[in-house]
Amino acid sequence: MKLIKYILFLGLLCAFYPAEAQTSDEPNLIEKFRQKRAKRQAKKRAKAHYKELERNYKERQHNHYMMQDEQTRTMMRNGQKQARRQVNGRTHSWWNRMRNRL
């Protein structure tokens, strides 16, 4: 008797729940392939766009540098050296750091 009630309960429970295939919103295989291809192409376009921006920026920077006089160019080069040193964390020379430790 308990087995029959259990089977009826499971039957009613299954009857009120729709099948998984009817409720699934996952794209099929072709749509997945298209989405993956679109994602790759978007990534490739973004990379090309970034390279274009970087090339334009460097070209404008070079043109700006070439329009300056020699004294200003020297100042600009020294500023670039200082910026590189700050990025590396070495704003003082090695002998200056050693002297300050003593």
C-alpha positions as CSV (number, residue, x, y, z in Angstrom):
1,M,0.0,0.0,0.0
2,K,2.8,2.4,0.9
3,L,4.5,1.5,-2.4
4,I,1.4,2.4,-4.4
5,K,1.0,5.8,-2.6
6,Y,4.7,6.5,-3.2
7,I,4.4,5.7,-6.9
8,L,1.2,7.9,-7.2
9,F,3.0,10.7,-5.4
10,L,5.9,10.5,-7.7
11,G,3.6,10.3,-10.7
12,L,1.7,13.5,-9.7
13,L,4.9,15.2,-8.8
14,C,6.3,14.5,-12.3
15,A,3.1,15.5,-14.0
16,F,3.2,19.0,-12.6
17,Y,6.8,19.7,-13.5
18,P,7.5,20.4,-17.2
19,A,10.2,18.5,-19.0
20,E,13.7,19.9,-18.9
21,A,13.9,20.3,-22.6
22,Q,10.8,22.6,-22.6
23,T,12.2,25.0,-20.0
24,S,15.9,25.0,-21.1
25,D,17.0,28.4,-22.4
26,E,20.5,27.2,-23.5
27,P,21.4,27.9,-27.1
28,N,21.8,25.0,-29.4
29,L,25.2,23.9,-30.8
30,I,25.1,26.2,-33.9
31,E,24.2,29.2,-31.7
32,K,27.0,28.4,-29.3
33,F,29.4,28.3,-32.2
34,R,28.2,31.6,-33.5
35,Q,28.5,33.2,-30.1
36,K,32.0,31.9,-29.6
37,R,33.0,33.1,-33.1
38,A,31.5,36.5,-32.4
39,K,33.4,36.7,-29.1
40,R,36.7,35.9,-30.8
41,Q,36.1,38.5,-33.5
42,A,35.1,41.1,-31.0
43,K,38.3,40.4,-29.1
44,K,40.4,40.6,-32.3
45,R,38.7,43.9,-33.2
46,A,39.4,45.4,-29.8
47,K,43.0,44.4,-30.0
48,A,43.4,46.0,-33.4
49,H,41.7,49.1,-32.2
50,Y,44.0,49.3,-29.2
51,K,47.1,48.9,-31.4
52,E,45.8,51.7,-33.7
53,L,45.3,54.0,-30.7
54,E,48.7,53.2,-29.4
55,R,50.4,53.8,-32.8
56,N,48.6,57.1,-33.2
57,Y,49.6,58.2,-29.7
58,K,53.2,57.4,-30.3
59,E,53.2,59.1,-33.7
60,R,51.7,62.3,-32.1
61,Q,54.2,62.2,-29.3
62,H,57.1,61.9,-31.8
63,N,55.8,64.7,-33.9
64,H,55.4,66.9,-30.8
65,Y,59.0,66.1,-29.8
66,M,60.4,66.9,-33.3
67,M,58.8,70.3,-33.3
68,Q,60.7,71.4,-30.1
69,D,64.0,73.1,-30.0
70,E,67.2,71.3,-28.8
71,Q,67.0,72.6,-25.2
72,T,63.4,71.5,-24.8
73,R,64.2,68.1,-26.3
74,T,66.9,67.6,-23.7
75,M,64.6,68.6,-21.0
76,M,62.0,66.1,-22.3
77,R,64.5,63.3,-22.5
78,N,65.6,63.9,-19.0
79,G,62.0,63.9,-17.9
80,Q,61.5,60.5,-19.6
81,K,64.6,59.1,-17.8
82,Q,63.3,60.3,-14.5
83,A,59.9,58.8,-15.2
84,R,61.5,55.4,-16.1
85,R,63.5,55.6,-12.8
86,Q,60.4,56.2,-10.8
87,V,58.6,53.3,-12.5
88,N,61.5,51.0,-11.5
89,G,61.5,52.4,-8.0
90,R,65.1,53.7,-8.3
91,T,65.0,57.5,-8.0
92,H,68.4,57.7,-6.4
93,S,71.7,56.2,-7.7
94,W,73.2,53.2,-6.0
95,W,76.1,55.2,-4.4
96,N,73.6,57.7,-3.0
97,R,71.6,54.9,-1.4
98,M,74.8,53.3,0.0
99,R,76.0,56.6,1.4
100,N,72.7,57.2,3.2
101,R,72.8,53.8,4.8
102,L,76.2,54.4,6.4
